[in-house]
Amino acid sequence: MKRIVYLFLFLNCIAFGQKDQVIVITHGTRKIEPAYRMTALPNVIDTVISTKVTEYPLLVLQQKTAISVEPIKPAKINTESLLSQLYNSYAKIGIGSKLMPLGEVYVNSKWSSKYLWGIHAKHLSSFGNFENYAPSQFDRTKVDLNGSILRSNYTLKSAVHYNNQGLHYYGWQIPTDSVDRKQVAQRYHDAGAAFSFLSHKGDSARFNYGISADYNYFTNQKSYLDTNGDWRAREHNIGFVFSGKYAVGKEVFSGELSVRNNRYAYGSPGDTNLIPADSGFIFNNTLVSLKPRITTFLQDNRFKAEVGVDLSVDASEKTKFYVFPLIELKYALLNNMLIPYAGLRGGIKQNSLKALVNQNEFVLTNQNIRNENTAIDFYAGIKGVLSKNLSFNASASFARVKDKAFFITDTLFSVGNKFAAIYDTLNLTTIEASLTYQLNEKLKIDGVGRYFSYALLNNSFAWNLPVWQGIIRGHYNLYDKLIFNLDFSMEGGRKALVYEAGEDVIEENLQFAKNLGIIADVNIGAEYRYNKRLSAFIQFNNVASQSYQRWYNYPVQRFQVLGGVTVRF
């Protein structure tokens, strides 16, 4: 309506604005709608008007479901204890052929995080003899005591031992009944104690150290011809060791200082020193060694290098100073599957009557004692794993050893049934290879092969030492009920020094050498476990029944059987 009025007024203005008057005559019908008044007041609408959501009904589809039931076999679960119950005591009792009693017992403290102690005692003897040889009975008894105090930052350990070993020098081809047993009898007494303190602070960058001391007394019984007991050997050995270790980054600085004195006396020497006389002699041997070392790890610990030096003072016959290298290199390849290694080392090894007896129990007790000097020992090899069950090691080494002890038959103080120690300079080349197969805890087999090449300065052969060795060991566990063990060893090339020509005797450089033949020793053992605490065992020794000679004129017993029971409590 308003628009029509505005238009009419506008047209009138235009009409009046023209100079000439124009008259327009029209015919039309004009209806005007009646006016009305709006009663509603204007307002702001702030409410959100929701849009209607269209809903679609779900279609109901019915599908026939086929159900079939298949039987399920019941599952079998085998439970196995990962850690068997521990017992703090163990005893082993047996008897063997040739009237050979065996007894062994372990008694240990129950588990403790602070204190540990243990006792171990063992006895083995034999009352058998060899036909047409001197009496050959022997007995071995030993007792060991040990204890430890465990703390978060240190460990204290102590040990006490006593060994009593009786034997006969039976390497005398004579009817057994014609020899007085006392004439060929020998008995060794070995007693000692050791103490050690070791700090182990948690932080690797802190200095850790260890201190240890030990004392050992070794002697033999008096001669059956001696009424006052002077003609026997006495040996006092005492040693102190101080060690330390400090880590800085990838380097570890370590060192060891050791002082050891061995005082060996035979007879009643009085104040004499190294002067054999009718009253005896004394050999006073002191060895001081300082070994500083540096160990470094590179390439995520795959490469390890240890470099050090051994500064030794040998104050035995004459005081001498030595410097030996201590070098070892290792590198891990193919995720530690192959590890080549090489090293160069040397050092002084203190000798003693006890050490000689441990090598050959039929030695004379009046011996000339010298320290063994290894001027150089170079070795190299490679070890690794071929599969998860198979591992190997192969190595070769060359060593030059001065004053290496060899045992030869004595004819001065005995009837040829005792051995004297002689010393010579030795160049030794060794080649060794080993292979091990292990299948969990069920089966383990390992084999070792060694070859030795000897070159001596004054002797034609390395007396009583083998040229080659072969060892095979096996262990089989059948359902943890039956345990089988195999131990097979062979060695050959051994020769003994003799003093006249004879059968199987060769002469070289004015020395007579007798071939001792091949050692072929097979031992088989079996154990039946009745339960966790009680079992029975049987051992077959020297199954091939070989009467080989480990030492010249000392045959070993042929086939032996040893059986008994073991108890845990």
Buried (B, 14 or more C-beta within 10 A) or exposed (E): EEEEEEEEEEEEEEEEEEEEEEEEEEEEEEEEEEEEEEEEEEEEEEEEEEEEEEEEEEEEEEEEEEEEEEEEEEEEEEEEEEEEEEBEEBBBEBEBBBEBBBBBBBBBEEEEEEEBBBBBBBBBBBEBBBEEBBBBBBBBBBBBBBBBBEEEEBBBBBBBBBBBBBBBBBBBEBEBEEBEEEBBBBEBBBBBBBBBBBBBEEEEEEEBBBBBBBEBBBBBBBBEEEEEEBBBBBBBBBBEBBBBBBBEEEEBBBBBBBBBBBBBBBBBBEEBEEEEEEBBBBBBBBBBBBBBBEBEBEEEEBEBBBBBBBBBBBBBBEEEEBEBBBBBBBBBEEEEEBBBBBBBBBBBEBBBBBBBBEEBBBBBBBBBBBBBBBEBBBBBBBBBBEEEEEBBBBBBBBBBBBBBBBBBBBEEEBBBBBBBBBBBBBBBEBBBBBBBBBEEEEBBBBBBBBBBEBEBEEBBBBBBBBBBBBBBBBBBBEEEEEBBBBBBBBBBBBBBBBEEEEEEBEEEEEBBBBBBBBBBBBBBBBBEBEEEEEBBBBBBBBBEEBEBBBBBBBBBBBEBEBBBBBBBE
